[in-house]
Amino acid sequence: MGETDEYIAEYKMGQEAEEFWGGELGRYILGRIEADVLEAGEALSKIDPDDRKSIIRLQNKIKVAKAIEGYFCELIQAGRDALIILDSVEEIN
């Protein structure tokens, strides 16, 4: 696979991620992420500071939720970056 093909593949994946994120299922997942982070944050503010296991569980819940959102954001940004590169290569040729 050539370098241009890799950028095209990145662009396509980014487009798919953006379409998914903007669709009904993506909006649902984003809403759940936001709700989970908020819920876990509120629980952390009320938890017994000596309850180490619960603190770790809630921190992990936040970490996983934010990671999922981050993966989609990275895919979308990589697709946008690939498009910029493809456009500049096209201008040179």
C-alpha positions in Angstrom: 0.0 0.0 0.0 1.4 3.4 -1.0 1.6 6.4 1.1 -1.4 8.0 -0.7 -3.4 4.9 -0.2 -2.7 5.0 3.5 -4.0 8.7 3.7 -7.1 7.7 1.7 -7.7 4.9 4.1 -7.3 7.2 7.1 -9.6 9.8 5.5 -12.3 7.1 4.9 -12.0 5.8 8.5 -12.2 9.3 9.8 -15.3 10.0 7.7 -16.9 6.8 8.9 -16.2 7.7 12.6 -17.6 11.2 12.1 -20.8 9.9 10.4 -21.2 7.3 13.2 -20.6 9.8 16.0 -23.1 12.2 14.4 -25.7 9.4 13.9 -28.3 8.2 16.3 -26.2 5.4 17.8 -23.1 7.7 18.2 -25.2 10.4 19.9 -26.6 7.8 22.2 -23.0 6.5 23.1 -21.8 10.1 23.6 -24.7 10.8 25.9 -24.0 7.6 27.9 -20.3 8.6 28.2 -21.3 12.0 29.5 -23.8 10.5 31.9 -21.3 7.9 33.1 -18.6 10.5 33.7 -21.0 12.8 35.5 -22.4 10.0 37.6 -19.0 8.6 38.6 -17.7 12.1 39.4 -20.7 12.7 41.7 -20.2 9.4 43.4 -16.5 10.1 43.9 -17.3 13.4 45.6 -19.5 11.5 48.1 -17.5 8.3 48.7 -15.6 7.4 51.8 -12.0 8.4 51.2 -10.9 5.1 52.8 -13.0 3.0 50.3 -10.0 2.4 47.9 -11.7 -0.3 45.8 -14.7 1.9 45.1 -12.6 4.9 44.3 -10.5 2.9 41.8 -13.7 1.4 40.2 -15.2 4.9 39.7 -11.9 6.3 38.4 -11.7 3.4 35.9 -15.3 4.0 34.8 -14.4 7.6 34.0 -11.1 6.6 32.3 -12.8 4.0 30.0 -15.6 6.4 29.1 -13.2 9.2 28.2 -10.9 6.8 26.3 -13.8 5.7 24.1 -14.6 9.3 23.3 -10.9 10.0 22.7 -10.6 7.1 20.2 -13.4 8.5 18.1 -11.9 12.0 18.3 -8.5 10.7 17.2 -10.0 8.9 14.3 -11.9 11.9 13.1 -8.9 14.2 13.5 -6.6 11.7 11.7 -9.2 11.7 8.8 -9.2 15.5 8.6 -5.4 15.6 8.7 -5.2 13.0 5.9 -7.6 15.0 3.8 -5.4 18.1 4.2 -2.3 16.1 3.1 -4.2 14.6 0.2 -5.3 18.0 -0.9 -1.8 19.4 -0.7 -0.4 16.4 -2.7 -3.1 17.0 -5.3 -2.1 20.7 -5.6 1.6 19.7 -6.1 0.7 17.3 -8.9 
